[in-house]
Amino acid sequence: MNTAESRQDAGKVLLVDDDQDMLKLLSAWLAAAGFTALTASSGSDALRQLAAARPDIVVTDLFMEEMDGMTLVTHVHAENPLTPVIMLSGSAQIPDAVRATHLGTSAFLTKPIAKEAFLDEVMKHIRPRSRAGDARFGTNLIYRSDVMSELLEQAELVAMGDVTVFINGETGTGKEVLARAIHDASRRRQHPFIGVNCGAIPEQLLESELFGHEKGAFTGANNRHDGLFLAADGGTLFLDEIGDMPLGLQVKLLRVLQDFEVRPVGAVKSVPVNVRIISATHNDLEALVEKGEFREDLYYRLNVVPLKMPRLAERAEDIPLLLEHFLALHAQRAGTPKKRFAPDAITYLSASEWPGNIRQLANAVELCATLYTGDIIPLAMAQRALRQRPAQMKTLKDAKADFERNYLVSVLRISGGNVANAARIAGRNRTEFYKLLNQYDLDAASYRDGGDEQ
């Protein structure tokens, strides 16, 4: 074990390699740079040191006897999913690097390694406690509560790599907002963030929506469709309500996550993809696994780093800030002066249970700001808003409208914006289909991929 006792404020690094010469070289580089360097000659040795040493970062070789680097990463993140890991290899292939990043490694370096490049990567990814909590993360998230501060500190650390993230939380808590914040803070921020609600699209369309299809793959498929995995290539794919995905598609999704290749419906060959997966659900996936309604192997593939979105009632101190935020949004949309809630109204709203969470809060604020003509919204108006919108569930009318719109978007994507083919898939004539598109303010041309409309 090598140490830099007088200059160990730079952080603690655990080096894992069965090559003693490599351990000595890297240890010397780290010590000279002010790091505390700990060494382990095997994966099992590293795991013995992990709990006691609590390193700020782990650097491991990929190919080692007994336990390889991939296996070690899973054990490291089982102990602490936020520990950064840098993988080293002298003969790795591109698929190795892709699998390593999706298992949660922060960087993948090829031997021989230049000193400056190695130290740059360590300094880039090391996260001593004193450096955590960058206030710039999650600028669209409104909070002051400790529970949200802790969650966003974890999310910020996760954002730096490509590790697969699973977000659990009740409906309306803001799971997609958190997923987008992770994407925006990642190295993929310049590439697409694409979300899909796995429970809102019929099973027969979801496969094509995710993986794409070839021309002629099924009736009405007169154009080739790439699918959302390819559309998100280089970026992040957010799979919302993953617990509602049919079992048959779960098998195909698992294959994609294992091989990082997709095979469009009707295709002979698979196509490589480079996407980060963030999934979310309000369901208890462990319970679904026990019931046989969700594949256990897929659950563990998705649940690499779990994040829990708290209920709004668990972060009541954030409610006054959220009230101000939604009032400001309403004023901006309506082009009117910003209104305020009376102090007793704020107290009442802060103490409410909010079964619909932030979504219900936003609806209540919108109702109050729209119906009350004065500048200061009183307690009685706040109470009325909760009585009029007391439930966390949507009305049947709203739920039907959401389903119809999502369905129309799916068939437009599948048909490449060809209205004749989309109408055929939907079982409607073109006139009826155009009326539906107008009803939901959808423009078929924006989904067109070059094929002529018929």
HELIX and SHEET records of a PDB file:
HELIX    1   1 GLU A    5  ALA A   10  5                                   6    
HELIX    2   2 GLN A   20  ALA A   32  1                                  13    
HELIX    3   3 GLY A   43  ALA A   53  1                                  11    
HELIX    4   4 GLY A   69  GLU A   79  1                                  11    
HELIX    5   5 ILE A   94  LEU A  103  1                                  10    
HELIX    6   6 LYS A  115  HIS A  125  1                                  11    
HELIX    7   7 ARG A  129  ARG A  131  5                                   3    
HELIX    8   8 ASP A  146  ALA A  159  1                                  14    
HELIX    9   9 LYS A  175  ASP A  184  1                                  10    
HELIX   10  10 GLU A  203  PHE A  211  1                                   9    
HELIX   11  11 LEU A  228  ALA A  231  1                                   4    
HELIX   12  12 ILE A  242  ASP A  244  5                                   3    
HELIX   13  13 LEU A  247  ASP A  259  1                                  13    
HELIX   14  14 LEU A  285  LYS A  291  1                                   7    
HELIX   15  15 GLU A  296  LEU A  302  1                                   7    
HELIX   16  16 LEU A  312  ASP A  318  5                                   7    
HELIX   17  17 ILE A  319  ALA A  334  1                                  16    
HELIX   18  18 PRO A  343  ALA A  351  1                                   9    
HELIX   19  19 ASN A  357  LEU A  371  1                                  15    
HELIX   20  20 LEU A  379  GLN A  388  1                                  10    
HELIX   21  21 LEU A  396  ILE A  414  1                                  19    
HELIX   22  22 VAL A  419  ALA A  426  1                                   8    
HELIX   23  23 ARG A  430  GLN A  439  1                                  10    
HELIX   24  24 ALA A  444  TYR A  447  5                                   4    
SHEET    1   A 5 THR A  36  ALA A  40  0                                        
SHEET    2   A 5 LYS A  12  VAL A  16  1                                        
SHEET    3   A 5 ILE A  57  ASP A  61  1                                        
SHEET    4   A 5 VAL A  85  SER A  89  1                                        
SHEET    5   A 5 ALA A 107  THR A 110  1                                        
SHEET    1   B 5 PHE A 193  ASN A 197  0                                        
SHEET    2   B 5 THR A 236  ASP A 240  1                                        
SHEET    3   B 5 ARG A 276  THR A 281  1                                        
SHEET    4   B 5 VAL A 165  ASN A 168  1                                        
SHEET    5   B 5 VAL A 305  LYS A 308  1                                        
SHEET    1   C 2 GLU A 261  VAL A 262  0                                        
SHEET    2   C 2 VAL A 271  PRO A 272 -1                                        
SHEET    1   D 2 ARG A 340  PHE A 341  0                                        
SHEET    2   D 2 ILE A 376  ILE A 377  1                                        
END                                                                             
